[in-house]
Amino acid sequence: MKMVKKLALSSLLLLLVAVGTAFKVQAQETDDPVKIDIYKKFYDNRNNNQAAAYVAAQDYLKRYAKDKDQYVDYLQKWIQFYERDERKRMLPGLINAKNYAEAYKVGAKILADEPDYLRAQIDLGYAGYLSASASNETHNADALGYARKAIQAIEGGKVPTEWAPFKGKEDTLAYLYYAVGFLTLKTAPEPAIDSLLKAAQFDSDIKKTASTYFFLAAAYEAGPYKRLSADFQTRFANKEESAESKAALEKINVVIDRMIDAYARAIATAGNDPKTEASRKTWMTNLTSYYKFRHAGADTGLTEYIASVLSKPLPPKPV
C-alpha cells in the first residue's frame, strides 16, 4: 500500500505546512504545559509515526476541543484524513483474514467518502466471490454492484492506485468478470455465461483455472439448456416430428455441445491436480452423459476430444 500512503501524504501537504507555523504560535499563545506537551507529541510524530500522532491528536481534542480555535480545526481535519487512509490500509488485510463482514463495513465508509475510489471497488467486488465460495452469500448484492462499477471504470480508462494483488489491467478484469459470473450463476445463469466467457478471454490465470469452465458448463445447463428443454417438452412432447420440432431440438443440441466443450475444458485444465480429483469425477460423469447423447450412445473419441479441446478457440454463446 505504499502508493496509497504516498497519496495520503500529498493530500495532507498543505495542512502539514500549516502545522509548522501552528506549533510555533501554540508555544507563544499558551502557558499550559500539558497542552504544549500533547501538541508537541503530535507535531514530532506527524510525519514518521502517524499512529502516535493520531493518538496525540485525539488526546488533544478530548481535552481542548471546546477551544474551537485553529489548532482544533486543524487536528480535526488531520484526523479525518488519517482515518480515511487508515481504512484504505485496513481493507486488504480484512479480506485476507476472511473477515468479510468487517471488510464490507469499512469499504462502505471508504466509498461514502470517495464514491469513485476504484481500488476499494475492485477489492470488494472480488471479495464477494471469496465470501460466496466459502458459503457466505450475505455480500453477493453489494459485491456485484462494486464489481460492475469497477469493470465499467477500468474499461473506461481509469486506473487504480495499484493493481496488486492482481497482475495488471487484464488480470484484474478477468477476476472481476469471473466474480460476476460466479455471483450470478444461481439467480441469472444466462447472463453469467457472458461474464464467464469474457473472463476466459483475458490472458490471466482465470483462463487456466478449471472452475472457470465448470461454472460455464453449469451456467449453460441451468440457463439455456433448462429453458429450451422445458419449452421443447411443452410444445413437442408426444407429438409427430416436424420441421419446427427439429429446429427446436437443434437449438438444444447446440447448447449441449457448448456444455460438452466446457466440461472437457474443465477436465483438461485440471489435469492431474489431486485437489480437483473428486470434481473431475463428477465432471467426467456429466460430460460422458452429454457426449453419448450427441454421439448415438457411444463415447468413442471422447478421450481424444478432451486431449485436444484446449487447442481450440472457446466457442461463443449461441444466439
Secondary structure, 3 states (H helix, E strand, C coil): CHHHHHHHHHHCHHHHHHHHHHHHHHHHHCCCHHHHHHHHHHHHHCCCCHHHHHHHHHHHHHHHHHHCCHHHHHHHHHHHHHHHHHHHHHHHHHHHCCCHHHHHHHHHHHHHHCCCCHHHHHHHHHHHHHHHHCCCCCCHHHHHHHHHHHHHHHHCCCCCCCCCCCCCHHHHHHHHHHHHHHHHCCCCHHHHHHHHHHHHHCCCHHHHCHHHHHHHHHHHHHHHHHHHHHHHHHHHCCCCCCHHHHHHHHHHHHHHHHHHHHHHHHHHHHCCCHHHHHHHHHHHHHHHHHHHHHCCCCCCCHHHHHHHHHHCCCCCCCC
